[in-house]
Amino acid sequence: MPELPEVETIARGLASRVTGDVIESVWLGSKPEPLKSAASEIVATLESRRIAGVRRVGKHIVFDLENAGVARAPSPAKPRQKSSKTRAVAPELSSNSAQWIVHLGMTGRMLVCQSDAATEKHTHAVARLTSGRELRFVDPRRFGRLSVAHGFEAAGSEPLEVDLHVFVGLFRGRKTTIKSALLNQKLLRGVGNIYADESLFRAGIRPRRRAASLTRKELSRLHVTVREVLKEAIALGGSSVSDYVDADGEEGFFQLQHRVYGREEEPCLVCKTLIKRVVIAGRSSHYCPRCQK
């Protein structure tokens, strides 16, 4: 699943390519799983809206929309046929601004294509833009979600912005493992398996340690390493360990910098001890038995 650095990279790429463009029309597929909001509401919210910007909130891509103030262009010949869900009439929305929220799930991708480009299998949404291009949501496993909102907010603190006092307060007194706590999106949004493992290694903390057992000094180190790892990963375009590519179809390079994640039974890059793998709350965790206490 794309984590904070991957989603940040994709959001930045989309922002540079579609900000200022206007969504002319929307096609939605017949599969119900990707739709977290009603199809009619998605169509009514997106059509004739200008994309004011694209940003990341946690693991979500957020398209900020505003009234375009232009007449809708006529439909081209042989338009895409909308599913029965999209033909329902939604009430007129009174708000001048709204958000289109995209969660990529395990295999979701947002593509910017020319309108005559071949449509990939597993395409679940197409937003036609007045520039002649299309925004397409493709997701083979259908774990991704599409929704719309007015004043979208996500739970949890932003790891790149949270100060030390708040960060320490998130984990103090929690009986769960520190690895599970880092993955709890209600505490710290956007951090996933890869970057939790890498942050804990740099902080010298074993993933099975109870969060409540960590001293302020240890939490202070973790606060630094979480931000350090995430910033380095963003600079390198994220980690391509599965099928992740950015908005331009390019792979990331941070996987080349992994010190523990995916390196089970390989020597630690610091002390040469073999990296161990354990399962914590159903998730693989990688650590060095010597460097991490």
C-alpha positions in Angstrom: 0.0 0.0 0.0 1.4 3.4 -0.9 2.5 5.2 2.3 3.0 8.9 3.1 6.1 9.5 0.8 4.5 7.7 -2.2 1.2 9.6 -1.8 3.1 12.9 -1.3 5.0 12.2 -4.5 1.9 11.4 -6.5 0.0 14.4 -5.2 2.9 16.8 -6.1 3.0 15.3 -9.6 -0.7 15.6 -10.1 -0.7 19.2 -8.7 1.9 20.2 -11.3 -0.1 18.7 -14.2 -3.8 19.4 -13.5 -4.0 22.4 -11.2 -6.2 25.0 -12.9 -7.8 22.6 -15.3 -11.6 22.1 -15.2 -13.5 18.8 -14.9 -15.9 18.7 -17.8 -17.6 15.4 -17.2 -17.3 12.2 -15.1 -17.6 8.5 -15.9 -17.8 5.9 -13.2 -17.6 2.2 -13.6 -20.2 -0.4 -12.4 -18.1 -1.8 -9.6 -19.5 -0.5 -6.2 -16.4 -1.1 -4.1 -14.3 2.0 -5.0 -17.2 4.4 -4.3 -17.3 5.6 -0.7 -19.6 8.4 -1.6 -22.7 7.9 -3.8 -22.0 7.9 -7.5 -24.5 10.7 -8.1 -22.9 12.9 -5.4 -19.4 12.3 -6.9 -20.6 13.3 -10.4 -22.5 16.4 -9.1 -19.5 17.6 -7.0 -16.9 17.1 -9.7 -18.5 18.2 -12.9 -17.8 21.9 -13.9 -15.4 22.4 -11.1 -11.9 23.8 -11.4 -9.0 21.9 -9.7 -7.6 24.6 -7.4 -4.9 22.3 -6.1 -3.9 18.8 -5.2 -2.4 17.9 -1.8 -1.8 14.9 0.5 -3.6 14.5 3.8 -2.3 11.3 5.5 -2.6 8.6 2.9 -5.3 10.5 0.9 -4.9 12.5 -2.3 -7.1 15.6 -2.0 -8.2 17.5 -5.1 -9.4 20.9 -3.9 -12.2 22.1 -6.2 -13.8 25.4 -6.8 -16.6 26.7 -9.1 -15.2 27.0 -12.6 -17.5 29.9 -13.6 -17.6 28.6 -17.2 -20.2 26.9 -19.3 -19.8 23.2 -19.7 -18.3 22.2 -23.1 -20.5 20.1 -25.4 -19.9 16.3 -25.1 -17.7 14.8 -27.8 -19.0 12.3 -30.3 -19.5 8.8 -28.9 -19.1 9.8 -25.3 -18.4 7.2 -22.6 -21.6 5.6 -21.4 -22.2 6.3 -17.7 -23.2 3.5 -15.4 -26.8 3.5 -14.1 -25.4 4.8 -10.8 -24.1 8.0 -12.4 -27.4 8.8 -14.1 -29.2 9.6 -10.8 -29.9 13.3 -10.3 -28.2 14.8 -7.2 -29.4 18.0 -5.5 -27.6 21.2 -6.5 -24.6 21.8 -4.2 -24.5 25.2 -2.6 -20.9 25.3 -1.4 -18.4 27.1 -3.6 -15.6 24.7 -2.7 -15.4 20.9 -2.3 -12.8 18.1 -2.2 -12.4 15.0 -4.2 -10.8 12.4 -1.9 -8.8 9.5 -3.4 -7.4 6.7 -1.3 -5.2 4.4 -3.4 -5.6 1.3 -1.3 -3.2 -1.5 -2.3 -3.0 -1.1 -6.1 -4.7 2.1 -7.0 -3.2 4.6 -9.5 -4.2 8.1 -10.7 -3.2 8.6 -14.3 -3.2 11.7 -16.4 -3.9 10.7 -20.0 -4.8 12.1 -23.4 -8.5 11.3 -24.1 -7.6 9.0 -27.0 -5.2 6.9 -25.0 -6.3 3.2 -24.5 -8.3 2.7 -21.3 -6.6 0.2 -19.0 -8.5 -2.7 -17.6 -9.8 -2.1 -14.0 -10.4 1.6 -14.7 -13.1 2.7 -12.3 -13.4 6.4 -12.8 -12.6 8.9 -15.6 -12.7 12.7 -15.2 -12.6 14.4 -18.6 -10.8 17.8 -18.4 -11.4 20.8 -20.6 -7.7 20.6 -21.7 -8.6 17.4 -23.6 -6.9 15.2 -21.1 -8.4 12.7 -18.6 -7.8 11.8 -15.0 -8.3 8.1 -14.6 -8.5 6.0 -11.5 -7.2 2.4 -12.0 -7.3 -0.2 -9.3 -7.1 -4.0 -10.0 -7.8 -5.1 -6.5 -10.5 -2.5 -5.8 -9.3 -1.6 -2.3 -9.0 2.1 -3.2 -11.8 4.5 -2.4 -13.3 7.6 -4.1 -15.3 10.1 -2.2 -16.2 13.8 -2.1 -16.5 16.2 0.9 -16.8 19.8 1.9 -14.2 20.7 4.5 -12.4 17.3 4.5 -10.3 16.6 7.6 -8.4 13.5 8.6 -7.8 12.0 12.0 -4.3 11.8 13.5 -1.3 14.2 13.6 0.7 15.0 10.5 4.1 13.4 11.1 6.1 16.0 9.2 4.6 18.8 11.3 3.9 17.4 14.8 6.0 19.0 17.5 7.9 16.9 20.1 5.5 17.6 23.0 2.5 16.4 21.0 4.4 13.4 19.6 5.4 12.2 23.0 1.8 12.6 24.2 0.6 10.3 21.4 2.5 7.3 22.8 2.8 7.9 26.5 0.8 5.3 28.5 -0.1 3.1 25.5 0.2 -0.6 26.2 0.3 -1.5 22.5 3.6 -2.2 20.8 5.3 0.9 19.4 5.2 -0.6 15.9 1.4 -0.9 16.1 1.1 2.6 17.6 3.1 4.1 14.7 0.7 2.4 12.2 -2.4 3.7 14.0 -3.7 6.3 11.7 -5.7 7.9 14.4 -2.5 8.8 16.2 -0.1 9.6 13.3 -1.5 9.7 9.9 0.4 8.4 6.8 3.1 6.3 8.4 3.0 2.7 7.2 4.9 -0.5 7.5 8.0 0.4 5.6 8.7 3.7 7.2 7.8 2.5 10.7 10.4 -0.2 10.4 13.0 2.2 9.1 12.3 4.9 11.7 12.5 2.4 14.6 15.8 1.1 13.3 17.4 4.6 13.2 16.0 5.4 16.6 17.5 2.1 18.0 14.1 0.8 19.2 12.7 -2.7 18.8 9.2 -2.8 17.2 7.9 -5.1 19.9 8.6 -2.6 22.7 5.5 -1.4 24.5 4.9 2.3 23.7 4.4 3.0 27.4 7.9 1.7 28.1 9.7 4.2 26.0 11.5 7.1 27.7 11.1 10.7 26.7 14.7 10.5 25.3 13.8 7.5 23.1 10.6 9.1 21.9 12.6 12.2 21.1 14.9 10.1 19.0 11.9 8.5 17.3 10.4 11.9 16.6 13.5 12.9 14.8 13.9 9.7 12.8 10.3 9.5 11.6 10.7 13.0 10.1 14.1 12.2 8.7 13.1 8.9 7.0 9.9 10.4 5.5 11.7 13.5 4.1 14.5 11.3 2.6 11.9 9.0 1.0 9.9 11.9 -0.4 13.1 13.3 -1.9 13.8 9.9 -3.6 10.2 9.6 -4.9 9.1 6.9 -2.4 9.7 3.1 -2.3 8.9 0.9 -5.3 8.7 -2.5 -3.6 5.6 -3.7 -5.4 3.8 -2.0 -8.3 4.0 1.6 -7.1 4.8 4.3 -9.7 4.4 8.1 -9.4 2.1 10.4 -11.5 4.5 10.2 -14.4 4.7 6.4 -14.3 8.2 6.4 -12.7 9.4 4.2 -9.9 10.8 5.6 -6.6 14.3 4.9 -5.3 14.1 4.9 -1.5 13.9 1.1 -1.5 17.7 1.2 -2.3 18.2 3.0 1.0 16.2 0.5 3.2 18.3 -0.6 6.2 15.9 -3.2 7.6 12.7 -3.4 5.7 12.7 -6.4 3.3 16.2 -7.4 4.4 15.4 -10.5 6.5 18.4 -12.7 7.1 20.7 -10.2 5.5 23.5 -8.6 7.5 22.8 -5.3 9.3 24.5 -2.4 7.4 25.8 -1.1 10.8 26.8 -4.2 12.9 26.6 -7.1 10.4 24.1 -9.0 12.7 21.4 -10.7 10.6 18.2 -8.8 10.2 15.2 -10.5 11.9 11.5 -10.6 10.8 8.6 -10.9 13.2 4.9 -10.5 12.8 3.2 -7.9 15.0 -0.6 -7.5 14.8 -0.6 -9.3 11.5 2.1 -7.1 9.9 5.7 -8.0 9.1 8.3 -6.1 11.1 12.0 -6.1 10.4 14.7 -5.1 12.9 18.3 -5.6 14.0 18.6 -7.6 17.3 21.8 -5.8 18.2 21.2 -2.2 17.1 17.7 -2.0 18.4 16.9 -2.4 22.1 
